[in-house]
Amino acid sequence: MLLFLSPTLDAVLAGGNIYTGFGPDHTQLDLENIISMCPFEDEVYNICSQLESSRTKELQFLCKDLIPQSHNDKQDTHLFMTLKQMGLIDEKNRNLIAELLFYLQRYDLLKDHFKLTKDTMIKRLKNPKMACIAPYR
């Protein structure tokens, strides 16, 4: 399973163990509470949980031109966090995620999360301005 972690979630997961703590208002925080506080991160987490971990190398290959080489060798849990930190994905810019799902041939996730079909993506990616990933990838 691929995971998407925000810096907040990264702090909660230490060494693979779930850490529970207290928020600024002294309410107890755990992984589920933190995920539910961020709708975009929750959606990306849901998408990633439906991807097979064997697809990690494919994702890294597709993103090779977008992220620094030093991040390409990191584990899959950091890929989407790196894309977010670089400003390539966020709540308003989800095109890259849709494009990655298209190239991974996960049309079911494209339809469920983006209301897009394979044909719509083919038409969209014919416009070079709409594509985030280099066509030779």
N, C-alpha and C positions, 0 to 999 in steps of 0.2 A: 504494500500500500504506500502510495506517495503521500507525503504530508506537506502542507503549507503552514509555515510558521511565521508569525509576525515577531518583531522584537519582543513584544509583550509575552507571546506564547513561548518564544525561545527561552525566556527567563523562567517560565513555569516548568518547562521540561528540562530538567538538569540530569544529564547522564542517563537518559531514557526513563527516569523515574518521574512520576507526576508529583509536582510540588504544590502543596496548597498553602496559601498565605492569606494575608488580609489586605484589602484595598485601602485607599486613602480615607474612606469613611468608616473604616474598621469592620466592613462586612467581609465574610469569608469568601475567598476566591478559589476556584478550582478550574480545571481546564474547560469544562463545559460552560461555566459562567463567563469566562473570558472570551471563548469563541462566540457565544451568543451576543456579546457586546459589540461585535464588529460584523455587520451583515455581509460586506464584501469578502472578508476573510472567511466567514462561515461558508459562503458559496464556493470559494476556491477550495477550501478544505473538503467540501462535499464532492467536488469534481475530482480532486486528487485521490480521495479515498476510493473512488470507482476506477482509478487507473491501476494497472498492474505494475508492480515494482520493476518488472522486466523492461518496461518502456522508458526507464530512466535514461539509458544510453541514447535512445532515440530523441528524447527531449533535449538532452545535452547537445547532441549533434545539430538539431534544428536551431538551437539558441547560440551556437558557436560564434556567429558573427555579432551577436548582440551583447554578450557578457564577456568580461575579461577572462583570459585563459586560466588564471588562477582559480576562478570560480567553477570552471568546467570539471575539475576533478573532485569537487566536494560532493558530499552525499546528496541524494535527491531532495531531502527535506529543505535544503537551502536554495534550490533553484528558483522557486516562485518568490521567496523572500528577496532574493537578489534582484529579480526582475522588478519587484515592487520598489525596492530601495533605489533602483536606477531610474525610476519613473516610467518604466515601460508598461506597467499595468497598474491600474487603480480602479476605484469605484466607477469612474466615468470613461475609462479607457480599457475596455475588455477585449478589444479586437485581437490582440496577440494570443490570448487564451483560446479564442474561437479558432484562430488559424492553426494553433498547435493541435487542437482536437481534430481539426479537419485533416491535417497531415498524418495524424496517428490513426485515422480512419475510425474515429469514435463519433460517428454520426448520431448515435443515440444521445450522447452527452451534449452535442451541438444543439439538437432539437430540444432537449429537456431544459437546458440552462440558458440558451441564447435564442430559442425559437427560430433557428436557422436550419435550412436543409442543405444537403450536399450540392444541389444545383445552384442554390443561392450563393454558396461559398465559391463555387467555380466561377460564377459571373463576377462576384466581388473581386476575386483575386486576379482576374484578367486586367483590372486597372492597377498598374504598378504603384499608384499612390495609396492604394488600399492595403497592399501587402506589407507585412512587417518582416517576413522571412525572405531571404534571398531565393530567387526562383531556382537556382541550381541545387539547393538543399533538397 
